[in-house]
């Protein structure tokens, strides 16, 4: 049982790590009263800068996130990290690989690390991550880093939350460039070729720049491409400086904020409708009946969904 929401919110705004962790868990698990609590959190006008860090597995995203965090802490900034891990197929929880790799940075002053499970969400971004960003911002974090699992093109989901998206690649992984060709490059504001001390780094940079020359609008300019060796902190300071510069230039971009709010509204509505229907089905046993109808070929799943949504559809007409 959690303490009263008012106490949790007060603790979050005072910077209490305990309150922050407990409120995130309560909201993530949709404990009764979570939406009313989020309404109060939303009224808080603190606005953290949100940076998405994405890319294929093995590209060194966690190490790079660790080094970026260290640079930001040295600047006196308070940092929140959301490490989105794949879900366990058994428990549904996060596998916590990123938390283990960030043990050193997690003890730095002002740093809060939270691992979250994807729970099957497209784009490697859990459905509750939007709420966690708001809670971390209300707690006084200056910058929030979201590191996602590398699941390819579906990672456009991260655009809905981040002010700036960083795509991390690495030499020697042909799949990384194939992922970019598949469309992930369209969401990136900044490209990082990590492990640049390996053979082939310059070739990866050249390939990315060639594709950007073909796809980038002359009005917007070409996204920058950086080389880093995160394990040695090589290039990370210049990378952070560029991130600051890019965020400062786009702080007033209303169009990006409009898209983000629209996507958040649609995502929240879809999630809540699905949750309410699922709860009702489990409560009155209609889900089991529907499954049986499909298995016995008495009904098809599309007709069942239409029947469930019919009252909602008629109300909206």
Secondary structure as a PSIPRED ss2 file (coil, helix, strand):
# PSIPRED VFORMAT (PSIPRED V4.0)

   1 X C   1.000  0.000  0.000
   2 X C   1.000  0.000  0.000
   3 X C   1.000  0.000  0.000
   4 X C   1.000  0.000  0.000
   5 X H   0.000  1.000  0.000
   6 X H   0.000  1.000  0.000
   7 X H   0.000  1.000  0.000
   8 X H   0.000  1.000  0.000
   9 X H   0.000  1.000  0.000
  10 X H   0.000  1.000  0.000
  11 X H   0.000  1.000  0.000
  12 X H   0.000  1.000  0.000
  13 X H   0.000  1.000  0.000
  14 X C   1.000  0.000  0.000
  15 X C   1.000  0.000  0.000
  16 X C   1.000  0.000  0.000
  17 X H   0.000  1.000  0.000
  18 X H   0.000  1.000  0.000
  19 X H   0.000  1.000  0.000
  20 X H   0.000  1.000  0.000
  21 X H   0.000  1.000  0.000
  22 X H   0.000  1.000  0.000
  23 X H   0.000  1.000  0.000
  24 X H   0.000  1.000  0.000
  25 X H   0.000  1.000  0.000
  26 X H   0.000  1.000  0.000
  27 X H   0.000  1.000  0.000
  28 X H   0.000  1.000  0.000
  29 X C   1.000  0.000  0.000
  30 X C   1.000  0.000  0.000
  31 X C   1.000  0.000  0.000
  32 X C   1.000  0.000  0.000
  33 X C   1.000  0.000  0.000
  34 X H   0.000  1.000  0.000
  35 X H   0.000  1.000  0.000
  36 X H   0.000  1.000  0.000
  37 X H   0.000  1.000  0.000
  38 X H   0.000  1.000  0.000
  39 X H   0.000  1.000  0.000
  40 X H   0.000  1.000  0.000
  41 X H   0.000  1.000  0.000
  42 X H   0.000  1.000  0.000
  43 X H   0.000  1.000  0.000
  44 X C   1.000  0.000  0.000
  45 X C   1.000  0.000  0.000
  46 X C   1.000  0.000  0.000
  47 X C   1.000  0.000  0.000
  48 X C   1.000  0.000  0.000
  49 X E   0.000  0.000  1.000
  50 X E   0.000  0.000  1.000
  51 X E   0.000  0.000  1.000
  52 X E   0.000  0.000  1.000
  53 X E   0.000  0.000  1.000
  54 X E   0.000  0.000  1.000
  55 X E   0.000  0.000  1.000
  56 X C   1.000  0.000  0.000
  57 X C   1.000  0.000  0.000
  58 X C   1.000  0.000  0.000
  59 X C   1.000  0.000  0.000
  60 X C   1.000  0.000  0.000
  61 X H   0.000  1.000  0.000
  62 X H   0.000  1.000  0.000
  63 X H   0.000  1.000  0.000
  64 X H   0.000  1.000  0.000
  65 X H   0.000  1.000  0.000
  66 X H   0.000  1.000  0.000
  67 X H   0.000  1.000  0.000
  68 X H   0.000  1.000  0.000
  69 X H   0.000  1.000  0.000
  70 X H   0.000  1.000  0.000
  71 X H   0.000  1.000  0.000
  72 X H   0.000  1.000  0.000
  73 X H   0.000  1.000  0.000
  74 X H   0.000  1.000  0.000
  75 X C   1.000  0.000  0.000
  76 X C   1.000  0.000  0.000
  77 X C   1.000  0.000  0.000
  78 X C   1.000  0.000  0.000
  79 X E   0.000  0.000  1.000
  80 X E   0.000  0.000  1.000
  81 X E   0.000  0.000  1.000
  82 X E   0.000  0.000  1.000
  83 X E   0.000  0.000  1.000
  84 X E   0.000  0.000  1.000
  85 X E   0.000  0.000  1.000
  86 X C   1.000  0.000  0.000
  87 X E   0.000  0.000  1.000
  88 X C   1.000  0.000  0.000
  89 X C   1.000  0.000  0.000
  90 X C   1.000  0.000  0.000
  91 X C   1.000  0.000  0.000
  92 X C   1.000  0.000  0.000
  93 X C   1.000  0.000  0.000
  94 X E   0.000  0.000  1.000
  95 X C   1.000  0.000  0.000
  96 X C   1.000  0.000  0.000
  97 X H   0.000  1.000  0.000
  98 X H   0.000  1.000  0.000
  99 X H   0.000  1.000  0.000
 100 X H   0.000  1.000  0.000
 101 X H   0.000  1.000  0.000
 102 X C   1.000  0.000  0.000
 103 X H   0.000  1.000  0.000
 104 X H   0.000  1.000  0.000
 105 X H   0.000  1.000  0.000
 106 X H   0.000  1.000  0.000
 107 X C   1.000  0.000  0.000
 108 X C   1.000  0.000  0.000
 109 X C   1.000  0.000  0.000
 110 X C   1.000  0.000  0.000
 111 X E   0.000  0.000  1.000
 112 X E   0.000  0.000  1.000
 113 X E   0.000  0.000  1.000
 114 X E   0.000  0.000  1.000
 115 X E   0.000  0.000  1.000
 116 X E   0.000  0.000  1.000
 117 X E   0.000  0.000  1.000
 118 X C   1.000  0.000  0.000
 119 X C   1.000  0.000  0.000
 120 X C   1.000  0.000  0.000
 121 X C   1.000  0.000  0.000
 122 X H   0.000  1.000  0.000
 123 X H   0.000  1.000  0.000
 124 X H   0.000  1.000  0.000
 125 X C   1.000  0.000  0.000
 126 X C   1.000  0.000  0.000
 127 X C   1.000  0.000  0.000
 128 X C   1.000  0.000  0.000
 129 X H   0.000  1.000  0.000
 130 X H   0.000  1.000  0.000
 131 X H   0.000  1.000  0.000
 132 X H   0.000  1.000  0.000
 133 X H   0.000  1.000  0.000
 134 X H   0.000  1.000  0.000
 135 X H   0.000  1.000  0.000
 136 X H   0.000  1.000  0.000
 137 X H   0.000  1.000  0.000
 138 X H   0.000  1.000  0.000
 139 X C   1.000  0.000  0.000
 140 X C   1.000  0.000  0.000
 141 X C   1.000  0.000  0.000
 142 X C   1.000  0.000  0.000
 143 X E   0.000  0.000  1.000
 144 X E   0.000  0.000  1.000
 145 X E   0.000  0.000  1.000
 146 X E   0.000  0.000  1.000
 147 X E   0.000  0.000  1.000
 148 X C   1.000  0.000  0.000
 149 X C   1.000  0.000  0.000
 150 X C   1.000  0.000  0.000
 151 X C   1.000  0.000  0.000
 152 X H   0.000  1.000  0.000
 153 X H   0.000  1.000  0.000
 154 X H   0.000  1.000  0.000
 155 X H   0.000  1.000  0.000
 156 X H   0.000  1.000  0.000
 157 X H   0.000  1.000  0.000
 158 X H   0.000  1.000  0.000
 159 X H   0.000  1.000  0.000
 160 X H   0.000  1.000  0.000
 161 X C   1.000  0.000  0.000
 162 X C   1.000  0.000  0.000
 163 X C   1.000  0.000  0.000
 164 X E   0.000  0.000  1.000
 165 X E   0.000  0.000  1.000
 166 X E   0.000  0.000  1.000
 167 X E   0.000  0.000  1.000
 168 X E   0.000  0.000  1.000
 169 X E   0.000  0.000  1.000
 170 X E   0.000  0.000  1.000
 171 X C   1.000  0.000  0.000
 172 X C   1.000  0.000  0.000
 173 X C   1.000  0.000  0.000
 174 X H   0.000  1.000  0.000
 175 X H   0.000  1.000  0.000
 176 X H   0.000  1.000  0.000
 177 X H   0.000  1.000  0.000
 178 X H   0.000  1.000  0.000
 179 X H   0.000  1.000  0.000
 180 X H   0.000  1.000  0.000
 181 X H   0.000  1.000  0.000
 182 X H   0.000  1.000  0.000
 183 X C   1.000  0.000  0.000
 184 X H   0.000  1.000  0.000
 185 X H   0.000  1.000  0.000
 186 X H   0.000  1.000  0.000
 187 X H   0.000  1.000  0.000
 188 X C   1.000  0.000  0.000
 189 X C   1.000  0.000  0.000
 190 X E   0.000  0.000  1.000
 191 X E   0.000  0.000  1.000
 192 X E   0.000  0.000  1.000
 193 X E   0.000  0.000  1.000
 194 X E   0.000  0.000  1.000
 195 X C   1.000  0.000  0.000
 196 X C   1.000  0.000  0.000
 197 X C   1.000  0.000  0.000
 198 X C   1.000  0.000  0.000
 199 X C   1.000  0.000  0.000
 200 X C   1.000  0.000  0.000
 201 X H   0.000  1.000  0.000
 202 X H   0.000  1.000  0.000
 203 X H   0.000  1.000  0.000
 204 X H   0.000  1.000  0.000
 205 X H   0.000  1.000  0.000
 206 X H   0.000  1.000  0.000
 207 X H   0.000  1.000  0.000
 208 X H   0.000  1.000  0.000
 209 X H   0.000  1.000  0.000
 210 X H   0.000  1.000  0.000
 211 X H   0.000  1.000  0.000
 212 X H   0.000  1.000  0.000
 213 X H   0.000  1.000  0.000
 214 X H   0.000  1.000  0.000
 215 X H   0.000  1.000  0.000
 216 X C   1.000  0.000  0.000
 217 X C   1.000  0.000  0.000
 218 X C   1.000  0.000  0.000
 219 X C   1.000  0.000  0.000
 220 X C   1.000  0.000  0.000
 221 X C   1.000  0.000  0.000
 222 X C   1.000  0.000  0.000
 223 X C   1.000  0.000  0.000
 224 X E   0.000  0.000  1.000
 225 X E   0.000  0.000  1.000
 226 X E   0.000  0.000  1.000
 227 X E   0.000  0.000  1.000
 228 X C   1.000  0.000  0.000
 229 X E   0.000  0.000  1.000
 230 X H   0.000  1.000  0.000
 231 X H   0.000  1.000  0.000
 232 X H   0.000  1.000  0.000
 233 X C   1.000  0.000  0.000
 234 X E   0.000  0.000  1.000
 235 X C   1.000  0.000  0.000
 236 X H   0.000  1.000  0.000
 237 X H   0.000  1.000  0.000
 238 X H   0.000  1.000  0.000
 239 X H   0.000  1.000  0.000
 240 X H   0.000  1.000  0.000
 241 X H   0.000  1.000  0.000
 242 X H   0.000  1.000  0.000
 243 X H   0.000  1.000  0.000
 244 X H   0.000  1.000  0.000
 245 X H   0.000  1.000  0.000
 246 X H   0.000  1.000  0.000
 247 X H   0.000  1.000  0.000
 248 X H   0.000  1.000  0.000
 249 X H   0.000  1.000  0.000
 250 X C   1.000  0.000  0.000
 251 X C   1.000  0.000  0.000
 252 X C   1.000  0.000  0.000
 253 X C   1.000  0.000  0.000
 254 X H   0.000  1.000  0.000
 255 X H   0.000  1.000  0.000
 256 X H   0.000  1.000  0.000
 257 X H   0.000  1.000  0.000
 258 X H   0.000  1.000  0.000
 259 X H   0.000  1.000  0.000
 260 X H   0.000  1.000  0.000
 261 X H   0.000  1.000  0.000
 262 X H   0.000  1.000  0.000
 263 X H   0.000  1.000  0.000
 264 X H   0.000  1.000  0.000
 265 X H   0.000  1.000  0.000
 266 X H   0.000  1.000  0.000
 267 X H   0.000  1.000  0.000
 268 X H   0.000  1.000  0.000
 269 X H   0.000  1.000  0.000
 270 X H   0.000  1.000  0.000
 271 X H   0.000  1.000  0.000
 272 X H   0.000  1.000  0.000
 273 X H   0.000  1.000  0.000
 274 X H   0.000  1.000  0.000
 275 X H   0.000  1.000  0.000
 276 X H   0.000  1.000  0.000
 277 X H   0.000  1.000  0.000
 278 X H   0.000  1.000  0.000
 279 X H   0.000  1.000  0.000
 280 X H   0.000  1.000  0.000
 281 X H   0.000  1.000  0.000
 282 X H   0.000  1.000  0.000
 283 X H   0.000  1.000  0.000
 284 X H   0.000  1.000  0.000
 285 X C   1.000  0.000  0.000
 286 X H   0.000  1.000  0.000
 287 X H   0.000  1.000  0.000
 288 X H   0.000  1.000  0.000
 289 X H   0.000  1.000  0.000
 290 X H   0.000  1.000  0.000
 291 X H   0.000  1.000  0.000
 292 X H   0.000  1.000  0.000
 293 X H   0.000  1.000  0.000
 294 X H   0.000  1.000  0.000
 295 X H   0.000  1.000  0.000
 296 X C   1.000  0.000  0.000
 297 X C   1.000  0.000  0.000
 298 X C   1.000  0.000  0.000
 299 X C   1.000  0.000  0.000
 300 X C   1.000  0.000  0.000
 301 X H   0.000  1.000  0.000
 302 X H   0.000  1.000  0.000
 303 X H   0.000  1.000  0.000
 304 X H   0.000  1.000  0.000
 305 X H   0.000  1.000  0.000
 306 X H   0.000  1.000  0.000
 307 X H   0.000  1.000  0.000
 308 X H   0.000  1.000  0.000
 309 X H   0.000  1.000  0.000
 310 X H   0.000  1.000  0.000
 311 X H   0.000  1.000  0.000
 312 X H   0.000  1.000  0.000
 313 X H   0.000  1.000  0.000
 314 X H   0.000  1.000  0.000
 315 X H   0.000  1.000  0.000
 316 X H   0.000  1.000  0.000
 317 X C   1.000  0.000  0.000
